Amino acid sequence: MSDHDPQLGSAADIRARIDTSTPHSARFWNYFVGGKDNYEKDRELGEHIKEIFPGLVDVARTSRLFLGRAVRHLATERGVRQFLDIGTGLPTADNTHEVAQRVAPDSRIVYVDNDPLVLAHARALLTSTPEGETAYIDANLYEPEAILAEASKTLDLSQPVALIILNTLGHVADLDQARDLVTRLMAGLPSGSHLVISDSTATSEGMIAASNEYNKSGAIPYYVRGVDEIASFFEGLELVEPGVTQVTRWRPEAEDATAVDAYGAVGRKA
């Protein structure tokens, strides 16, 4: 792929949009999972937050593992071959398309984010097996119908889709608005589609303190919610066992089931 792609824009245009003077959630998270795509302000905030609440590093690490388990389950046990990943974040190991296409090479994946640094690295997300396809949409969570319209160029929205929104809905301050966005996205997907959500939760004083400190940093605020509020995103859907639970306890494999302040679930649209 060249440095100028009509879908992604030129590399120079993208770099001009990147603000390194304040922390950013995607870069901050990238630092916590051991990535290299972050700046001094992101690392400074990361170190400060670790002093307040070291457990946030476990949240970042185990949320990524939850994503892998959920995608593998959907591809192998549920026959899902289409994935819409909103709030993609920066590419790391075992991105959604890598996990899905490893077990189902014909999987099609659309990533959605609106951070210019994520966009700058989107080319790393656009690799694919010959049988499958990946695409990237530079779009905002607050425009669900526009996301679905653009995604339909890659995905067949008459067939089941797994909608993935990880560690992103916390950026929507109002719970009713966040629920409405999820409802509108799922409304555009057919029966047999699935919803995968995880977010950090207000389940310890440490996490609440870390969230409050993060929100003072100048980064786009992230609001931790109660477990019942996370569960409310799945109203009307059939929860896949074990339901809404700590991300480490959702169908755990080899990794330890460390207690973490992050809950997630997978639900199916009837």
Solvent accessible surface area in square Angstrom, and as a share of the most:
residue,aa,sasa,rsa
1,M,140,0.62
2,S,69,0.44
3,D,105,0.54
4,H,110,0.49
5,D,24,0.12
6,P,129,0.81
7,Q,87,0.39
8,L,7,0.03
9,G,22,0.21
10,S,22,0.14
11,A,23,0.18
12,A,63,0.49
13,D,88,0.45
14,I,3,0.01
15,R,147,0.54
16,A,88,0.68
17,R,117,0.43
18,I,28,0.14
19,D,77,0.40
20,T,62,0.36
21,S,73,0.47
22,T,52,0.30
23,P,13,0.08
24,H,38,0.17
25,S,26,0.17
26,A,14,0.11
27,R,5,0.02
28,F,7,0.03
29,W,58,0.21
30,N,4,0.02
31,Y,50,0.19
32,F,13,0.06
33,V,48,0.28
34,G,59,0.56
35,G,21,0.20
36,K,180,0.76
37,D,39,0.20
38,N,14,0.07
39,Y,74,0.28
40,E,112,0.50
41,K,89,0.38
42,D,0,0.00
43,R,99,0.36
44,E,88,0.40
45,L,14,0.07
46,G,0,0.00
47,E,79,0.36
48,H,77,0.34
49,I,0,0.00
50,K,62,0.26
51,E,142,0.64
52,I,61,0.31
53,F,30,0.13
54,P,90,0.57
55,G,21,0.20
56,L,13,0.06
57,V,46,0.26
58,D,46,0.24
59,V,1,0.00
60,A,0,0.00
61,R,93,0.34
62,T,2,0.01
63,S,2,0.01
64,R,61,0.22
65,L,69,0.35
66,F,0,0.00
67,L,8,0.04
68,G,6,0.06
69,R,8,0.03
70,A,0,0.00
71,V,0,0.00
72,R,71,0.26
73,H,19,0.08
74,L,0,0.00
75,A,2,0.02
76,T,77,0.44
77,E,125,0.56
78,R,95,0.35
79,G,47,0.45
80,V,4,0.02
81,R,86,0.31
82,Q,11,0.05
83,F,0,0.00
84,L,0,0.00
85,D,10,0.05
86,I,3,0.01
87,G,23,0.22
88,T,19,0.11
89,G,16,0.16
90,L,9,0.04
91,P,22,0.14
92,T,42,0.24
93,A,80,0.62
94,D,64,0.33
95,N,10,0.05
96,T,1,0.01
97,H,3,0.02
98,E,62,0.28
99,V,2,0.01
100,A,0,0.00
101,Q,12,0.05
102,R,148,0.54
103,V,62,0.36
104,A,3,0.02
105,P,57,0.36
106,D,71,0.37
107,S,0,0.00
108,R,79,0.29
109,I,0,0.00
110,V,0,0.00
111,Y,2,0.01
112,V,1,0.00
113,D,17,0.09
114,N,74,0.38
115,D,6,0.03
116,P,22,0.14
117,L,9,0.04
118,V,0,0.00
119,L,3,0.02
120,A,33,0.26
121,H,60,0.27
122,A,0,0.00
123,R,52,0.19
124,A,57,0.44
125,L,0,0.00
126,L,28,0.14
127,T,81,0.47
128,S,50,0.32
129,T,37,0.21
130,P,136,0.86
131,E,104,0.47
132,G,13,0.12
133,E,67,0.30
134,T,14,0.08
135,A,14,0.11
136,Y,0,0.00
137,I,14,0.07
138,D,60,0.31
139,A,18,0.14
140,N,49,0.25
141,L,19,0.09
142,Y,94,0.36
143,E,91,0.41
144,P,0,0.00
145,E,93,0.42
146,A,54,0.42
147,I,0,0.00
148,L,16,0.08
149,A,64,0.49
150,E,64,0.29
151,A,0,0.00
152,S,55,0.35
153,K,153,0.65
154,T,14,0.08
155,L,5,0.03
156,D,73,0.38
157,L,40,0.20
158,S,76,0.49
159,Q,96,0.43
160,P,48,0.30
161,V,0,0.00
162,A,0,0.00
163,L,0,0.00
164,I,1,0.00
165,I,0,0.00
166,L,20,0.10
167,N,28,0.14
168,T,18,0.10
169,L,0,0.00
170,G,1,0.01
171,H,42,0.19
172,V,1,0.00
173,A,69,0.53
174,D,76,0.39
175,L,44,0.22
176,D,102,0.53
177,Q,80,0.35
178,A,0,0.00
179,R,71,0.26
180,D,64,0.33
181,L,3,0.01
182,V,5,0.03
183,T,86,0.50
184,R,87,0.32
185,L,1,0.00
186,M,13,0.06
187,A,76,0.59
188,G,32,0.30
189,L,4,0.02
190,P,31,0.20
191,S,66,0.43
192,G,10,0.10
193,S,0,0.00
194,H,4,0.02
195,L,0,0.00
196,V,0,0.00
197,I,0,0.00
198,S,0,0.00
199,D,3,0.02
200,S,5,0.03
201,T,0,0.00
202,A,38,0.30
203,T,62,0.36
204,S,38,0.24
205,E,154,0.69
206,G,21,0.20
207,M,4,0.02
208,I,71,0.36
209,A,44,0.34
210,A,2,0.01
211,S,11,0.07
212,N,81,0.42
213,E,47,0.21
214,Y,14,0.05
215,N,41,0.21
216,K,152,0.64
217,S,33,0.21
218,G,55,0.53
219,A,7,0.05
220,I,106,0.54
221,P,49,0.31
222,Y,27,0.10
223,Y,88,0.33
224,V,27,0.16
225,R,15,0.05
226,G,21,0.21
227,V,46,0.26
228,D,112,0.58
229,E,58,0.26
230,I,1,0.01
231,A,36,0.28
232,S,18,0.11
233,F,11,0.04
234,F,5,0.02
235,E,118,0.53
236,G,79,0.76
237,L,33,0.16
238,E,91,0.41
239,L,82,0.41
240,V,4,0.02
241,E,128,0.57
242,P,62,0.39
243,G,9,0.09
244,V,34,0.20
245,T,24,0.14
246,Q,27,0.12
247,V,0,0.00
248,T,1,0.01
249,R,107,0.39
250,W,0,0.00
251,R,94,0.34
252,P,68,0.43
253,E,102,0.46
254,A,107,0.83
255,E,40,0.18
256,D,83,0.43
257,A,48,0.37
258,T,43,0.25
259,A,70,0.54
260,V,12,0.07
261,D,17,0.09
262,A,0,0.00
263,Y,35,0.13
264,G,0,0.00
265,A,0,0.00
266,V,0,0.00
267,G,0,0.00
268,R,73,0.27
269,K,50,0.21
270,A,78,0.61
